[in-house]
Amino acid sequence: MSSKLRCLRSARLAARYPCRRTFATASTNRADYVRIVEVGPRDGLQNEKQTIPVATKIELVERLAQTGLKTIEAGSFVSPKWVPQMANSSEILEHVLRTPPRAPHPITYQFLLPNAKGLDNFLSVWQSQSSAKRDTYPTPPPSPSNSQEPTLNTSFQGSNPTPSAPSGADATGKDRGSTSSETAPEIELSIFTAATETFTQKNTNCSIAESLKRFEPIMSRAKELDLNVRAYISVALGCPYEGPNVDPHKVAELAVSLLEMGADEISVADTTGMGTAPKTAELLKTLSAAGVEKSDIALHFHDTYGQALVNSVVGLEHGIRTFDAAVGGLGGCPFSPGATGNVATEDLVHLFHSLGAKTGVNIEKLSEVGEWISQELGRTNESRAGKATLAQLRKAS
């Protein structure tokens, strides 16, 4: 075959079978692991108008624990005057510590604190339950594990692989019977500030600088007690009071300050859902230029304008591997007028699986949880992937 014919044939094949887009130039023979932080029980419920029984909240946590999720934000020790829905978070913490939800693997539970008083309220429960456990089991047996966290890779396959089954499930994703962990669950603390002065004043009745000052005793005490601390930066991609053009350098400066104070992770939050792909990319580049490691960042998108999944892909392309989401698309922000719910966990999991990423989450179980809690709250299930997954299950049954 002449060289001219070979070129023409290559051109025709390229036109007929275009190259599938990949997310990096590195090897694509191994999918990445992406960590999902489920924020439904706290951020997802805090804006609901009707009072939600604590039993429903506990059941939500227990159902989520069965899906393969490894991190669940379970409550908030804020003033009931400001966020009434979180008034019984102490009961949720007590339940988690006293009777850890059955799960295929140990789970980390996060609790949000606004200030030192919130820390005191948290510690009164946490320390009393820890003391009770020590009195009951003075010398607990070790619980060694041979499992290892998947190694991160910077590439994604363009295929649509079968989602990885969570620990406790067989290769088809069917549960083999989850059991409670013998070890106590991990507990982490969360704190929050914002990227604009107006939002910070409206949300916490103080300036950004004052909010950082409030965190000092929390950080110090947490380190003494060997508790990890996650820090949220709200309205990082748009503020309801100061508009959509939040300075990314202010976000980066805040992130650096929080890391220097001792934060273990920074969740950069698009609280209003104003973020776009270019703005998300610009923010991530600015954070990187400021010396913030990708492993220190989580992304927290709301889907007000339908951009959360697009922005999540941008995050993936920039090397971010931790994302927040709420089952069923629950949520909103009581201090951000017009903001709709968080990106639905089911939609995010489906997206990541379609790109070849592993989450360890069973999307069928997760979709069932989303439908259940939506019915309990009398609201529409906002997850498109969740509803489609359930429709397929019903069709197959």
N, C-alpha and C positions, 0 to 999 in steps of 0.2 A: 504494500500500500504506500502510495506516494506521501511525502510530507504534507502536501497541500490537502489531500483527502483526509489525512489524520487530523489536521487542524479543523477542517470542516466538520468532521464527525465529533470531535471534542466539543466544538461550539454547539452542535445540535443537542448533544447529551447534556451539556451545561444548561441549555435553555429548557430542556424537557425535565431534567432532574436537578433543580437548583440545590446548591449546598445548603444544608440545614444549619441555621445560625446557632452558634455556641456562645457561651458567656465568657470564655477565656481561651487562650491559645495553649494552655497546658494540657496534659493528658486528660482524656475524658473517660477513661475506663473504670473510674471509681467515683461514686456519687458523694457529695458532701453531706455532713450532718448539720441540720439546722435546729436550734433549740427554740421551742415555743414557750413563752411565759403566758399562761392562761390568767387573764385579769377579770374574767366574768364575775366571780363572786364578790369582788370589791368594786372595781371601776365600772363593771357592767351593771351592777345593781344599785349603786349609790344614788342614781338620779331617778329611780322609780318613785312614783307618787304614792301608790298604795303601800301600806306597811306589809312587808314580807315576813312571814313567820320564821323564827330562827330555825325551826325544823326543816323548812324548805331550803334555807341557805346551807345547812349542814348536809342535806341530801344532795344538793348540787355539787358540793365539794366531793362527796363520796362517789357520786356518779362520774365526775371528771377524773377522779383518781383511777378509775377502771379503764381509761381510754389509752393509756400509754404516755400521757403527759408527765413531765418530770418536775415542773415548777408551776405552782398555783398560788396566785395572790388571793388570800382567803378573807381578809378583813382589814379594818382600819380603826385605829384608836384616836379618832378625831372627836371633837365635841358634838354630842347629839344635837345641840342647839343649831349647829351649822349643817350637819349631815345626819339627819335622824335615822336614815336607813342603816347606818353602821353602828347603831347604839348597842347591839348585842354581839359585837366582835369578840368580846372577852369570852363569851360562851362558846363561840366557834373555836377560838384558840384552846380553850380548856378541853373541848371535845377532841380536837386533833391530837393534843398531847396525851390525853387519858386513853383514848380509843382511836389510834391511828387508822384512817380509812384503809380498807383492803385495796391493795394495788399490786401490779406485777413487779414493781421495783420501788425502792425508797423514793419519796417525794419531798421536795423542798417547798415549804409554805411561807409565803411572805405576808407581812402585816405593815401597813402604812402608819407612820407617826408624824404629827405636825410639829411637835415641840417636846420639851422636857416633861411636861405633864402627861402627854400621851405615852412617853417612855415609862414613866412611873406606873401608869395604869397597866401597860403591857407587862412590865416586870413583876407586878404583884401577882399576876396569873402565871406567867412563865416560871418564875422561881418557886412558887408554891407547888406547881405540878411537877417540876423537876425534883424538888425535895421529896415529894410523895413517891415518885418513881424510885429514887435512891433508897428510900426506906423499905420499899417492897422488894426491890431487886438489888441488894447491896453489891453483888459481884456478878453482873450479867455476863453471859458467855459472849465471846467475840462472834461476829457474823462476817467471816471473810467472803469475798466475792472474786470470782475469776473474770468477771465481765470488765471490759475496758471501754471507755468512751471512744466512739469512732474518731479516727484521725481526720482532721479537717484538710480539705483539698480546695484549690481555688477554681476548679472547673465544674461545669455541669454538662450532663448529657442532654442532647436535644430530644431524646426518646421519651416515651411515657411509660416508665417502669411500674411494676407492681410495687405499691408502697411497702416499706419494710414493716414487718410485723413487730409489735412491741414485745419486750421481754415478757414471757408468760404466754405467748401465742406461738402456734406452729407456723410453718412456712406459708400456709394459706391465710393467715391472719386470724384464725379461729382461736378463741381463748381456751387454754388448757386448764383453767381454774386458777384464779388469782388468789394470792394469800397475803396476809399481813406481814409486814417486815418485822423481824424480831427487834430491830433497833429502833430507837425513837426517831421520829421525823426530824429533818433539818428545818430550823426556823431562821428566817432572815428578816431584817428590818428594811423599810423603805422610807425615804424622806422626799420632800418635793419643794421645788422653787419654780420660778418662771423666768423666761427670757426678756420680759418687758416689765417696767416698773408699775404700769397701771394694772396689769393683770395680777401682779404680786400683791398690790395693795387691796384689790377687790377680793382676792382669794384668801390671803393670810393676814391682811390688815397690817402689813409692814413692808419695808423696802426690800429690795434684793439683798443688799448688804446686811440688813437686820435678819433676814431669813437665814443667811449663812451663819451669822452669829448664834442663832438659835440651835443650829445643828451641832455646834461644837461639843456640848455635853452629851448629846446622843452618840456622836462618833466616838468620843472618849470612852463612854460606858460600854458601848457595843464591843470595842476592841478588848476591853478588860474581860468581857464575858465571852469572847471568841464568837461573836455574831457578825455575819456579813451585813453590809449596808448597801442598798441600792438607792440611787438618787435619780429622781425624775426632774427633767427640765421641760416644763410645760410651754405651750405656744411657741415652739421653736421654729415653726414654719408659717406663722400667721397668728395675729392677736385680734380678738373681737373688739378691742378698744383702740389699739394703735395701728391696725391694718395688717395687710398681708406681707409687707416687706420688713420682716424682722431681720436685724443685722446678724448674719451668721458668725461674725467675729465675737459678738456678745455671747452667743451660745457657746462658742469654743472657749472663751475666757471663763465662763461659768463652769464648764466641764472640767477644765484644768484645775480650777479652785476646789471643786468638789473632790476630785481625785487626790489632790494634795492634802485635803482634810482627812482622807482615809476611805472614801467611797470605793467599793469594790466593782461597781458597774454603774454606768450612766445610761438611763433610758431617755432618749431624745424623743419628745412627744409632739406630734402634730395634732394638738388638742382640738383645733377648730376644723381640721380637714382641709385647710387652705393650701396645703403643700402640693407642688407639681413636680414632675420629673426633673426639670432643670434646677429648680430650687433645692430639691433633695440632693442632687449631685453636687451643687455648689456648697451646701452645708457640710456634706461628708468630706469634700476636699479641704474645706476650711478647718474642720476638726483634725484631719490628718496633718495638715500643715502646722497646726498648733502642738503637735506631738501626742495627740490622743490616739492610742492604739485601737485598731478595729475590734480586738477582743474585749475592750472595755466598754463597747457601745452596744446598746439595744435600740431598736427602732419601734416606735409606738404610733401607729397610724389610725386616725379616724376616717370614716368613709363618707363624709358629708357631701363631697362633690364627685364621688365615685373614682377617686384617684389612688386609693390605698394600695391596691394590688400592683398598679403601675409603679408607685413609689417603692414598694417592696422589692420589685425586680431591680430597680436602680440600686437599692441597698445591697442586694445580693451581688450585683456586678462590682460593687465597691468593697466587697469582702466582709460585709456584715453577716453574722451568723446567729444572731439572737433577735427575735421579733415578738412583740406583745400582740395579743388578740383576745377577743371575747367570744365565747361560744354563742351561736345564734345572732351574732352582731349586736349583742347587748350593749347598752351604755349611752353615753352622752356626758356632758360635764355641767354640773349645776352652776358653775361660774363662767360658762362660755355659752351665751345665748345663741341658739340655732344649731349648735353642734349636734350631729347625730351620733350613732353608736360607733364603737370600735370596729375595725375590720373583723369580719367573722372568722373564727378559728378554722372552721371547716373550709372556707374559701382559701385561706392562707395555706392550709395543709394540702389541699388539692393542687394549688399552684406549685408548691415546692415539689410535690411528688411528680407532677407533670414535667418538671425540669430535671428530674433525676436526683433530687435531693432526698435525704432520709430524715424523718422527724421522729420515728418510733411511735407515732400516733395511729391508732386504728380509726380511720375516718368513718366507718360504719357505726361504731359505738359512739363516736363523737357526735355524729349527725342525730342519733337518737336522743342524746342529751340535749342538743339544741332544740329539737322539737318539743321535748318534755318541758324544759324550763320556759319556753315561749308560751306553751299552753298554760302553765302554772301562773304566769304573769298576765295572761290574757292579751298578749301582744303578737304581732306578726313575726314569724321566723324570718330574719333578714339574710340568712345564709342561702345563696343560690346553689352552691355546691352541696350543702346539707340537704336541701329539698330534692335535688336531682339524685343524690345517693339514695335517699329513702324511697324515691319513686322506683328506682332500679331494684331495690330490695323487695318492694311490694310486687313488682312485676314478676320477679323470679320466684316468689313464694307461691 
